[in-house]
C-alpha cells in the first residue's frame, strides 16, 4: 500500500484541485499547490542534512527545472482541469511516459523492445480516442478528412480544449522528467524537487495577482475549499513527491514508474464519487488503450 501511495495522492489531488476551481482560478490553485509544498520539502531536506544548491550553475539548473516541470506543468494542468474532468485529465497527464520513452531514446540511447514500440502505438491510438471529438472520429473512420476538420472547427478554439491543455501539461512533465538526470548532476534530488516547486509557483502567483486582482479582493473559501487546497499542496505535493523519491532510492525505478497507470484510476474513481463525472464509451475505450500502452512502455 505504501508503494502505491504517491499515485493515489496524485490522482485524488486532481479531484481536490478541480473541486475548488469554481471559486478560485487555475493560476491561483497551481501556485497554492506548488509554493507551500516546495517549501515543506526544502525544510525537510535541510532537517536531514541535505546540501543546498551552492553554485550559479546549480541554481540555473533548478530555475530551468522550475520553469518546465513546475510553472508550465502545473499551469497547464490547472487550465486543463477547468475544462475537462479530473479522471480524463489524469489519463492524459499519465500518458507522459510515452514521450519520456522517445526523449530517453534520443538523448540517452535507451532502446525500445517490441513491447515498448507496441506501447507507443497503443498510446497514440488511445490519445486520439480521448482527445478528438466523436464527430471528428467518425469522419476519420469513414475516411472523410474534410468532415473531420469541420468537426474539429465546430468544437471551438484549440485553446478552449481541456484535453489540449492536459496534453501540453503531459509534455512539460515528460521534458521535466528527462531533465532530472541533468539537474541532479548539480543539485541534491530532494532539494531540487523542493526548490523547483517553490520557485515554479512564483510566476504563477505573480500572473494571478496581476491579471485577476478581483479574485483576491472577493476571495471567500469554505472550510471544504481550504481542506482541498491543503490536501493538494501537502499530500498531493510534498508527501507524494517525498514518498516517490524515497521509494525510487530503495528499489527499481522502472517497476515504480509502471505504477503510474494507477493514478487516473484513482482520479476517475474519486471524480465519479464526489463530482458526478462520467466518460463517454469512446473515451473509456481510449483510456483503456492508453493505459495498456503506458504499461507496455514502462515494462519493456
C-alpha positions, 0 to 999 in steps of 0.5 A, spaced: 500 500 500 505 504 501 508 503 494 502 505 491 501 511 495 504 517 491 499 515 485 493 515 489 495 522 492 496 524 485 490 522 482 485 524 488 489 531 488 486 532 481 479 531 484 481 536 490 484 541 485 478 541 480 473 541 486 475 548 488 476 551 481 469 554 481 471 559 486 478 560 485 482 560 478 487 555 475 493 560 476 491 561 483 490 553 485 497 551 481 501 556 485 497 554 492 499 547 490 506 548 488 509 554 493 507 551 500 509 544 498 516 546 495 517 549 501 515 543 506 520 539 502 526 544 502 525 544 510 525 537 510 531 536 506 535 541 510 532 537 517 536 531 514 542 534 512 541 535 505 546 540 501 543 546 498 544 548 491 551 552 492 553 554 485 550 559 479 550 553 475 546 549 480 541 554 481 540 555 473 539 548 473 533 548 478 530 555 475 530 551 468 527 545 472 522 550 475 520 553 469 518 546 465 516 541 470 513 546 475 510 553 472 508 550 465 506 543 468 502 545 473 499 551 469 497 547 464 494 542 468 490 547 472 487 550 465 486 543 463 482 541 469 477 547 468 475 544 462 475 537 462 474 532 468 479 530 473 479 522 471 480 524 463 485 529 465 489 524 469 489 519 463 492 524 459 497 527 464 499 519 465 500 518 458 507 522 459 511 516 459 510 515 452 514 521 450 519 520 456 520 513 452 522 517 445 526 523 449 530 517 453 531 514 446 534 520 443 538 523 448 540 517 452 540 511 447 535 507 451 532 502 446 525 500 445 523 492 445 517 490 441 513 491 447 515 498 448 514 500 440 507 496 441 506 501 447 507 507 443 502 505 438 497 503 443 498 510 446 497 514 440 491 510 438 488 511 445 490 519 445 486 520 439 480 516 442 480 521 448 482 527 445 478 528 438 471 529 438 466 523 436 464 527 430 471 528 428 472 520 429 467 518 425 469 522 419 476 519 420 473 512 420 469 513 414 475 516 411 472 523 410 478 528 412 474 534 410 468 532 415 473 531 420 476 538 420 469 541 420 468 537 426 474 539 429 472 547 427 465 546 430 468 544 437 471 551 438 478 554 439 484 549 440 485 553 446 478 552 449 480 544 449 481 541 456 484 535 453 489 540 449 491 543 455 492 536 459 496 534 453 501 540 453 501 539 461 503 531 459 509 534 455 512 539 460 512 533 465 515 528 460 521 534 458 521 535 466 522 528 467 528 527 462 531 533 465 532 530 472 538 526 470 541 533 468 539 537 474 541 532 479 548 532 476 548 539 480 543 539 485 541 534 491 534 530 488 530 532 494 532 539 494 531 540 487 524 537 487 523 542 493 526 548 490 523 547 483 516 547 486 517 553 490 520 557 485 515 554 479 509 557 483 512 564 483 510 566 476 504 563 477 502 567 483 505 573 480 500 572 473 494 571 478 495 577 482 496 581 476 491 579 471 485 577 476 486 582 482 478 581 483 479 574 485 483 576 491 479 582 493 472 577 493 476 571 495 471 567 500 473 559 501 469 554 505 472 550 510 471 544 504 475 549 499 481 550 504 481 542 506 482 541 498 487 546 497 491 543 503 490 536 501 493 538 494 499 542 496 501 537 502 499 530 500 498 531 493 505 535 493 510 534 498 508 527 501 507 524 494 513 527 491 517 525 498 514 518 498 516 517 490 523 519 491 524 515 497 521 509 494 525 510 487 532 510 492 530 503 495 528 499 489 527 499 481 525 505 478 522 502 472 517 497 476 515 504 480 514 508 474 509 502 471 505 504 477 503 510 474 497 507 470 494 507 477 493 514 478 487 516 473 484 510 476 484 513 482 482 520 479 476 517 475 474 513 481 474 519 486 471 524 480 465 519 479 464 519 487 464 526 489 463 530 482 458 526 478 463 525 472 462 520 467 466 518 460 463 517 454 464 509 451 469 512 446 473 515 451 473 509 456 475 505 450 481 510 449 483 510 456 483 503 456 488 503 450 492 508 453 493 505 459 495 498 456 500 502 452 503 506 458 504 499 461 507 496 455 512 502 455 514 502 462 515 494 462 519 493 456 
